Amino acid sequence: MNWEPLALSFRVALVAIVLAGLSGVALAGLMTRTRFFGRDLLDALVTAPMVLPPTVLGYYLLTFIGRNSALGRIYEDLTGSSLVFTPTAAVLAASIAAFPFIVKTTSAALEDVDPRLLAAASTLGASPLRVFLTIALPLSRSGVMAGLTLGFARALGDFGVTLMIAGNIPGLTQTASLAIYDAVQANREARAAGLAAVMGALAITALYLGAKLVKRRPHAW
């Protein structure tokens, strides 16, 4: 059995979780520790990928990064190739899939940190960034890790958005989820069952680990 789609899924998910993790944790810190105009709208935009139909989200992304878009033309001028229907597009799709899980779970963990600890550090002269990095983030690490675990599982299994903006190109952008779809369409039941079993086991493991990490999350003093 060809396991290349599964290996590609892992590579895409690993890169995606780094990108979504760094940006998601930073945004969660901003949203939980500051109040600014448009915060609720930003929260809705962050949550939208969790509820939008993949075709709708994929269409918006195609409009935003396609060859006829300003961003798509800039990317093509810089790299010499289109952004869509490439492994980079697959990483982008996986990052967007993981991003809401990381932001929402990390935000919940950060909100559990005792604000008196943060206020005490501030009165001692620590900058907001130092307070976040040395106090808030370490105290919420279990929740952050839970978000990253769930985000990785979601990135690993993305289907709809990946199909829309990265395509289903064997050896290039065909991830495990797309390979399962192709195998079912071609009546290759053994291949579909093998990949589905691995993906199902990974998803259940991620959910289990995420639940255990959330339970270990430190509470306010």
N, C-alpha and C positions, 0 to 999 in steps of 0.2 A: 504494500500500500504506500502511496506517495504522501508523505507527511509534510511536504514543503508548505502547503497552505497554513498548517498549524504553526510551523516555524516562523512564517511571515507574520502571522497574527501576533506571536510573542514579540517579535522585533518591533512591530508597529505599536503594540500596547506599551512596551517598555519606554520607547521614545515619547509616546503620547502622555504617559503618566508623569514623566519628568517635566514636560512642558505644562501640562494641566496642573500638576502638583505645585510647582513654583508659583504660577500665576493665581491658582485657586486659593492657596493658603494666604498669599499676600492680599487678595481681594477680601477674603473672609476676615482677616485682621482689620482691614480698612472699614468694612461694613459693621463690625461689632464694636469698634473702639471710637468711631467718629460718627457724627450725625451731619448730613449734608443734603442739600436740595437734590431731589431725584433719586434718593436712596431706595425708595420703594419700587420705583420704575426699574432701577438697575437690578434689584432682587428679582423682579418679574422676568426680566430678560435673561438672567442667569438660570432661572428655573424653567424657562420656555422649552429648551431641548428635551426635558423630561416628559413633556406633554404634547408637543407638536408632532403631527404625523411625520415620519422620516422623509416622505416625498416632499412635504412642504418645506421642511428644514433644508433638504438637499437642493430644492429649487432656489431658495434664497441664497444658499452658498454658491451655487452655479452662477447666479446673477452677480454675486459679489466678487468671485475670484475667477470667473470664466475668461476666455480669451478676449471677449469684447468689453470686459470691465476695465476700469482704470488700474486696479490692483493687478489684474491678470496681465495687462500689457506691461506694467512696470516689472513684474516678476519675469516675464518672458524676455524683456530687454536685458535684464541683469544676468539671467541664467542661460538664455538661448533656447529654453524649452517651455512648454505650457505647464501651468500648475495642475490643471485637472487631468485625471486619468494617469496619475503617477503615484509612486509610493508616498511622496510628500502629501498628496491629497488624502491618502489613506490615513496617514498620521494625523492630519488635520481633522478628519472625520472622527477618529478615535478620541482625540483630545476634547472635542466638543461633546462627545458622548460622556466622557468621564468628568468633565468640568463641574457640572451641577452637583454631582455626588460629593466631590471634594469640598466645594464651597459650603454646601448646606451642612455636612457633617462637621467640618472644621468650625463653622460658625457656632453650631450648638455646643461644641466642646469649649470654645473660647468664652462663650457666655457663662459657662459654669465656673470659670475662674473667679475667685473672690476679688471683687474690685478694690477692697481695702489693701490688698497686697500690691496692686498696681499703683494705687494712690500713694502708698508709703514709698515705693521706689521713685515715683515722680518727685515727691517732696525732698528726697535725698539727692536730687539733681540728675537722675537718669533721664535720658531723652526718650520720647515715645517709641522710637525704633528699638532702643536698647531694652526698654521695658517689655516690648513685644517679643524680642528674640531671646531674652534671658529669663523671663518670668512667665509670661502668658503662654508662649509656645511650649516650653518644657512641661508646664502643668497640664496642658491639653494634648500631650503627645499621643495618648491612647486614642483619642477621638480623631486626631489627624491621621494616624496610621489606619484607623478604621475607614476613613474616607478614601485614603489612597488605595486600600485593598478593594473596596467596592468599586472605585473608579477604574482600577486595573481590570477587574472582571468585566465591567461594562465596556471598556475600550476593546478588550479581547474579543467580545462577541458582537460588536456593532455590525449591522447588515445594511439597513436602508440607506443611511447617509453615505456610507462607503460605496455602495453600488452607484449612487447618484453622481458623486463627484470623483471617484477613483476608478469606477468601472469594475469589470470582472475579467481581468486579463491574466490568464494562467502564467505563473512564474513571475509576475510583476506586481499585480494588485489583488490577486485572488486570495483572500483570507479564508480561514477555516469556515466561517459562516457562509460565505459565498460558495465554497467548494461543496458544502453539504447540500445547498440548494441545487447546484449543478448535478450532483450525484443522484439526488431524488428525481430530477427531471430526466436523467438518462437511465433510470431504473438500476443504478448501481447500489443496491441496498447495503451490501457489506461495507463499502466505502463510507456511505452516509452514516451507517450505524456506528462504525469505528470512530469517526470524527465527532459525531454527536455524543457518544459516550464520554470521550475525553473532555469536550466542552462542558457537558453537564456536570461532570465531576469537579472541574475547575470552578464552575459557578457556585456549586454547593459548598465547596471548600472556602471560597471567598466570603460567602454569606455567613458561614459559621465563624470564621476568623473575625469578620467585621463585628458580629454580635458579641463575641468574647471580648474584643478590644473596647467596644462601647461600654460594656459592663465594668471594665477595669478603669474607666475614665475617672480621674480624681474629681471630687466634688468640692464645693466652696467650704472654707473653714467655718 
